[in-house]
Amino acid sequence: MSGEYIMSGKGVGENDRAYIGTCSLKAADTIYEVSCFNSDTRHTYSGKGVLLGDQLSTVIGDTLRGDHAAAVYAGEYLVVYRLSPDNSMKGRWVHMTSGAHGEETLTPKK
C-alpha cells in the first residue's frame, strides 16, 4: 500500500470537471500519511488514513485554503477507497461542509 500513485477522479456535479494528479501513501505505525497533488487546481491535499481490511479511509485537505470555504480547513474531504487485487484503489469522496462528492481512482506508478 505504501507508495506513489496516479490519481484520477471527477465530482458528480454538472459543472465538475475530471481531474488528475499524484498521491503518496506512507505507512506510519498503524496509520497512513497521505499527500495528493491535484494537477488541475495546483493544490496539495494532505492528511491521515486508516486501513481496515481492503478499505482505506482518509481525511485530507488543503492546508493553505479550502476549496469550498474561505478559511483554512485541514480536514476538508473524507475519501474511502477499496483496494483491488492489482493494487489500484477505487474510491468515493465527500466534501465535509458543502456535500460535494465524486469518485476517484489511484493507480500505482510503474
JOQUI-V884538 format. One record per residue. N is the residue number from 1. PSI is psi in radians with two decimals (none if undefined). Layout:
# JOQUI-V884538
n: [N | N]
psi: [PSI | PSI]
This chain:
# JOQUI-V884538
n: [1 | 2 | 3 | 4 | 5 | 6 | 7 | 8 | 9 | 10 | 11 | 12 | 13 | 14 | 15 | 16 | 17 | 18 | 19 | 20 | 21 | 22 | 23 | 24 | 25 | 26 | 27 | 28 | 29 | 30 | 31 | 32 | 33 | 34 | 35 | 36 | 37 | 38 | 39 | 40 | 41 | 42 | 43 | 44 | 45 | 46 | 47 | 48 | 49 | 50 | 51 | 52 | 53 | 54 | 55 | 56 | 57 | 58 | 59 | 60 | 61 | 62 | 63 | 64 | 65 | 66 | 67 | 68 | 69 | 70 | 71 | 72 | 73 | 74 | 75 | 76 | 77 | 78 | 79 | 80 | 81 | 82 | 83 | 84 | 85 | 86 | 87 | 88 | 89 | 90 | 91 | 92 | 93 | 94 | 95 | 96 | 97 | 98 | 99 | 100 | 101 | 102 | 103 | 104 | 105 | 106 | 107 | 108 | 109 | 110]
psi: [-0.73 | 2.45 | -2.99 | 2.43 | 2.65 | 2.26 | 2.39 | 2.47 | -3.13 | 2.39 | 2.85 | -0.12 | 2.64 | -0.41 | 0.01 | 2.36 | 2.70 | 2.63 | 2.78 | 2.89 | -2.73 | 2.66 | 2.55 | 2.22 | 2.28 | 2.07 | 2.30 | 1.66 | -2.06 | 0.13 | 3.09 | 2.42 | 2.27 | 2.33 | 2.10 | 2.32 | 2.09 | 1.96 | -0.49 | -0.76 | -0.24 | 0.57 | 2.57 | 2.22 | 2.20 | 2.79 | -2.61 | 2.75 | 2.75 | 2.29 | 2.25 | 1.88 | -2.17 | 0.37 | 2.21 | 2.12 | 2.28 | 2.67 | 2.04 | 2.84 | 2.95 | 2.03 | -0.12 | -0.84 | 2.54 | 2.68 | -0.73 | 0.31 | 2.67 | -0.39 | 2.89 | 2.31 | 1.85 | -0.46 | 1.10 | -0.62 | 2.45 | 2.21 | 2.22 | 2.11 | 2.64 | 2.20 | 2.27 | 2.80 | -0.47 | 0.19 | 0.10 | 2.92 | 2.31 | 2.36 | 3.00 | 2.55 | 2.73 | 2.41 | 2.35 | -0.47 | -0.57 | -0.42 | -0.02 | 2.52 | 2.90 | -2.88 | 2.68 | 2.56 | 2.38 | 2.18 | 2.24 | 2.40 | 2.50 | none]
